[in-house]
Amino acid sequence: MLLASVDYYRPETLAEATETLAGSEDARALAGGQSLVSLLKLRATRLDLLVDISRLEELRSVTNNDDGTVTVGSCVTYDELEHHEKLRSTHPSIGQVAGATVDQQIRNRGTLGGNVCHNDPINNFPVLAVALDATMHAVSSSGERDIAASEFFTGLFTNALETGELLVGVTFPALEEGFSVGWNEIEIGEAASRAVAVVRTENGSISEARITLGCLPVPTPRPDTAAALAGVGGSEPEIAEAVATVADGIDFFPHDADASSDYRRAMAPVVAKRAVLDAIGDDDG
Ligand SMILES: Cc1cc2nc3c(=O)[nH]c(=O)nc-3n(C[C@H](O)[C@H](O)[C@H](O)COP(=O)(O)OP(=O)(O)OC[C@H]3O[C@@H](n4cnc5c(N)ncnc54)[C@H](O)[C@@H]3O)c2cc1C
């Protein structure tokens, strides 16, 4: 289906972009266009104006900060994240997740900011941002504010930005000493189940862990499962037992074309276990 008629504007500066967005309820930022243009073609959303922020220099850098954190501009593409030399050594999970995102065409255009702002449950970066305890930086014509990733995702396809606000970047903390990150997902058509594990091991046992489930309206940390993992040895059966109740109390999506809610519930402990094994360097589980 062809795109419905919509005005297009490419601002030269971030200030022009935020002023334009503040001036119209029916204007929307256009980043990589990989989700928004599809929605417009499907007539699932209607807009008067696309404000193309994809080439704004202020949004296109990756900055390794002195405190070990890294700030990624919202319009940095997945391909740029995958191939960023410094990021690969300081925050390898970001480039790995970017490199595993769909296909090369989408990786050339899709952006970190678009991925998190769209908050499609199939998107990779909302769950990674929450798992890594990232901070989201928002700017509007009236000021700036920071939002914790855990508060940024407010529901299916929604986020905490207000009309006229742009996400300008995301800061990921340095991983604390001894921690590593594991990722696992099950794809059936689209991703049906996904988990991220951030785990510290000492003398062959897990001393601390954080588990976050994705493929849900909002990325969901599982503190009870994390507590159950503390002190557990690194064997597959021990980890499987500790994560067995990771899906308890979660409302999974009703049956859709890709998977039933029962299937998603059954797979949550599987991806959680595999993510922990991936984090501790044993991905045979
Ligand atoms: C066939 C297909 C399969 C896909 N599968 C996956 C997948 O498995 N995993 C995955 O992670 N992704 C997947 N995607 C989604 C893809 O990653 C998109 O790139 C992403 O959802 C949107 O990023 P974008 O830069 O293209 O944003 P756009 O499409 O340009 O924008 C998306 C939304 O975010 C808003 N937005 C964008 N940037 C900002 C900003 N800086 N501030 C405020 N609002 C902003 C826009 O206004 C719009 O509402 C898939 C896409 C397609 C087409």
The ligand as an SDF file (V2000), in Angstrom:
LIG
                    3D

 53 58  0  0  0  0  0  0  0  0999 V2000
   10.0460   -6.6720    9.2920 C   0  0  0  0  0  0  0  0  0  0  0  0
   10.5650   -6.0420   10.5470 C   0  0  0  0  0  0  0  0  0  0  0  0
   11.0020   -6.8530   11.5980 C   0  0  0  0  0  0  0  0  0  0  0  0
   11.5190   -6.2860   12.7760 C   0  0  0  0  0  0  0  0  0  0  0  0
   11.9750   -7.1010   13.7780 N   0  0  0  0  0  0  0  0  0  0  0  0
   12.5970   -6.5480   14.8420 C   0  0  0  0  0  0  0  0  0  0  0  0
   13.2040   -7.3450   15.8610 C   0  0  0  0  0  0  0  0  0  0  0  0
   13.1330   -8.5680   15.8150 O   0  0  0  0  0  0  0  0  0  0  0  0
   13.8410   -6.7420   16.8740 N   0  0  0  0  0  0  0  0  0  0  0  0
   13.9400   -5.3850   16.9360 C   0  0  0  0  0  0  0  0  0  0  0  0
   14.5720   -4.8660   17.8540 O   0  0  0  0  0  0  0  0  0  0  0  0
   13.3560   -4.5930   16.0210 N   0  0  0  0  0  0  0  0  0  0  0  0
   12.7010   -5.1310   14.9800 C   0  0  0  0  0  0  0  0  0  0  0  0
   12.1030   -4.3300   14.0410 N   0  0  0  0  0  0  0  0  0  0  0  0
   11.8870   -2.8930   14.3250 C   0  0  0  0  0  0  0  0  0  0  0  0
   13.0320   -2.0470   13.9480 C   0  0  0  0  0  0  0  0  0  0  0  0
   14.0630   -2.3220   14.8640 O   0  0  0  0  0  0  0  0  0  0  0  0
   12.7260   -0.5530   13.9320 C   0  0  0  0  0  0  0  0  0  0  0  0
   13.9130    0.0090   13.4640 O   0  0  0  0  0  0  0  0  0  0  0  0
   12.3610    0.1450   15.2610 C   0  0  0  0  0  0  0  0  0  0  0  0
   11.1350   -0.3440   15.7850 O   0  0  0  0  0  0  0  0  0  0  0  0
   12.1350    1.6300   15.0520 C   0  0  0  0  0  0  0  0  0  0  0  0
   13.3450    2.2990   14.8720 O   0  0  0  0  0  0  0  0  0  0  0  0
   13.4610    3.4020   13.7440 P   0  0  0  0  0  0  0  0  0  0  0  0
   14.7440    4.1120   13.9610 O   0  0  0  0  0  0  0  0  0  0  0  0
   13.2790    2.7660   12.4260 O   0  0  0  0  0  0  0  0  0  0  0  0
   12.2840    4.4030   14.1720 O   0  0  0  0  0  0  0  0  0  0  0  0
   11.0400    5.0280   13.3720 P   0  0  0  0  0  0  0  0  0  0  0  0
   10.2980    3.9730   12.6510 O   0  0  0  0  0  0  0  0  0  0  0  0
   11.4930    6.2000   12.5900 O   0  0  0  0  0  0  0  0  0  0  0  0
   10.1970    5.5490   14.6390 O   0  0  0  0  0  0  0  0  0  0  0  0
    9.4880    4.6620   15.4850 C   0  0  0  0  0  0  0  0  0  0  0  0
    8.7050    5.4790   16.5110 C   0  0  0  0  0  0  0  0  0  0  0  0
    9.5930    6.0650   17.4550 O   0  0  0  0  0  0  0  0  0  0  0  0
    9.4730    7.5020   17.4370 C   0  0  0  0  0  0  0  0  0  0  0  0
   10.8330    8.0230   17.5690 N   0  0  0  0  0  0  0  0  0  0  0  0
   11.9230    7.6500   16.8720 C   0  0  0  0  0  0  0  0  0  0  0  0
   13.0110    8.2700   17.3470 N   0  0  0  0  0  0  0  0  0  0  0  0
   12.5940    9.0790   18.3380 C   0  0  0  0  0  0  0  0  0  0  0  0
   13.2700    9.9780   19.2260 C   0  0  0  0  0  0  0  0  0  0  0  0
   14.5920   10.1640   19.1600 N   0  0  0  0  0  0  0  0  0  0  0  0
   12.5380   10.6410   20.1590 N   0  0  0  0  0  0  0  0  0  0  0  0
   11.1760   10.4430   20.2340 C   0  0  0  0  0  0  0  0  0  0  0  0
   10.5020    9.5930   19.4360 N   0  0  0  0  0  0  0  0  0  0  0  0
   11.1950    8.9210   18.5080 C   0  0  0  0  0  0  0  0  0  0  0  0
    8.8310    7.8410   16.1010 C   0  0  0  0  0  0  0  0  0  0  0  0
    8.1280    9.0630   16.1530 O   0  0  0  0  0  0  0  0  0  0  0  0
    7.9130    6.6310   15.9200 C   0  0  0  0  0  0  0  0  0  0  0  0
    6.7310    6.8150   16.6630 O   0  0  0  0  0  0  0  0  0  0  0  0
   11.5800   -4.8670   12.8790 C   0  0  0  0  0  0  0  0  0  0  0  0
   11.1220   -4.0480   11.8330 C   0  0  0  0  0  0  0  0  0  0  0  0
   10.6230   -4.6340   10.6750 C   0  0  0  0  0  0  0  0  0  0  0  0
   10.1680   -3.7260    9.5610 C   0  0  0  0  0  0  0  0  0  0  0  0
  1  2  1  0
  2  3  1  0
  2 52  2  0
  3  4  2  0
  4  5  1  0
  4 50  1  0
  5  6  2  0
  6  7  1  0
  6 13  1  0
  7  8  2  0
  7  9  1  0
  9 10  1  0
 10 11  2  0
 10 12  1  0
 12 13  2  0
 13 14  1  0
 14 15  1  0
 14 50  1  0
 15 16  1  0
 16 17  1  0
 16 18  1  0
 18 19  1  0
 18 20  1  0
 20 21  1  0
 20 22  1  0
 22 23  1  0
 23 24  1  0
 24 25  2  0
 24 26  1  0
 24 27  1  0
 27 28  1  0
 28 29  2  0
 28 30  1  0
 28 31  1  0
 31 32  1  0
 32 33  1  0
 33 34  1  0
 33 48  1  0
 34 35  1  0
 35 36  1  0
 35 46  1  0
 36 37  1  0
 36 45  1  0
 37 38  2  0
 38 39  1  0
 39 40  1  0
 39 45  2  0
 40 41  1  0
 40 42  2  0
 42 43  1  0
 43 44  2  0
 44 45  1  0
 46 47  1  0
 46 48  1  0
 48 49  1  0
 50 51  2  0
 51 52  1  0
 52 53  1  0
M  END
$$$$
